[in-house]
Amino acid sequence: MKKVKIDKEKCIGCGLCVTIAEKAFKLSDEGKAEVLVVETEEESKVQEAIESCPVGAITEVEEPF
């Protein structure tokens, strides 16, 4: 199982991830991206957001069982 993470140190709050996958990401009160629940039908949009992040702040990591 993979989990999407945001590196708050790298995030510049541009909002591109929210624009691409609005059901999976939101901007916090601090202006940084946050991950919401990633639904199966959103996976391709989430992958596009990961690839489009200008600072590489979004990653997918394997979750141990």
N, C-alpha and C positions, 0 to 999 in steps of 0.2 A: 504494500500500500504506500502511495506517495503522498507527501504533504507539501503544500506550498508555503514558503516562508518569505518574509520581507526583511531585508537588512535595513533597519531604521537609520543606521549611520550613512549608508549609501543613498537612500531615498531622498530625492530632491522635491518630491511632491508635485511633479508635473501633471499628474492625473491621467496619463495616457492609459495606464492599466484599467482605470475606472471607465474610460471611454470605450475601450475594447471589450471588457468583460464586466459590465456594471453589476451583475448579480454575484460576482466573485470578489470584487474589491470595492473599497470605499476609502475616502480620505478622512483621517482622524481630525480631531479639533486642533492638533498640532500641525496639520497640513501634511502628514506622512501617510503613505498607503497602508491599509490594513486588509488582511484576508478575511473574507466572509466564508460561508460554507460553499465549497466547490462541488457543484452538482455534476453528474456525469455528462449531461448535455452541454455543459459549459467548458468541458475539458479542452476542446480545440481553441476556444477563445482565450482560455487561460494560457495555453501554450503560446499563442500569438502574443499575448501581453508579456510573457517571460522573454520572448525573443525581441520584442519591441522596446523594452525598458532601456532608456538611453544610458543608464548608469549600471545596469546589471544587478539591480537590487532585489529582483525576484528570482527565487530558485525553487526547485523541487528536490526534496530529500526523501530517502527511503525511511519509512517508519518501522521500527522493530515491532514484532508481534507482542 
